[in-house]
Amino acid sequence: MGGFYEIKPEEIQKNPFTAIGKEWMLITAEKDGRVNTMTASWGGLGVMWNRNVAYIVIRPQRYTKSFVDAADTFSLTFFDKGFEKELAYLGTVSGRHEDKIAELKLELLYSDATPYFENASLVLICKKLYRQEYSGEAFINTAIRDEHYREKDFHTLYIAEIEKVLVK
């Protein structure tokens, strides 16, 4: 497993506010034998339905959304310093038109059928539990809706159980 070992979700040392919001993560899934990934800076970790979960949001126009929708699982991968350029590239270039993973020469590994990156320092293998489209009417603070959804391209929320945590 590329030098990884498994820990319990409660043993994660990374601060999720920093890891997700400032350092970013990759959301990765497989569909029809192809893998795609995207950089994300919105999401979180917590407890829901007595399960350790991760939640992510993906806009409808993102190519990776079709991969997450088609798969039962996805991975969230976090990197140490030094991967900022790669994360920026993976967040701005669509996998629809090129194999951006191959372009960066990132090495794919698998936990059962779930792809993740050997270059990561922390990997969450997640099994989808719940999906829901955001709606404009649901916003209590409409300033958030107006600022982030001018095009009405509301995110889809995914809540997934953290099945495995891998660290180096």
C-alpha angles and dihedrals in degrees: 000000000000096000094311125138129190125251133174118265089245089061096060108128100191116100104240093213091058097034095051105025101039109017096033132214138232122242108207132181140158130233128175092349094308127108125212133179140188136192116246134186099177124076140071152215128244147112125295129165089001090299133111104247145178122210125204135176127213129186117233095245095057112108092216089063091074089053093050090046092052097046130072090215141030136181132236112207128192126195137206121241115296098057098083093109093051093046091050090050093048089050096052105034118072120229086213091084104029142016095256093176091058090043090062094039092233112168116234121215128178135223099200100309097338118103123219137159127268088210093065125102095204128029129186116196106205133192115205116244104164141014129187135167116234114237130205092232092059094065113106090183099051091184088073090051092047094047100044104029107044088139093046088240094146119191125246112234118221123191113194134179114242101236098174138010118203124189136174 
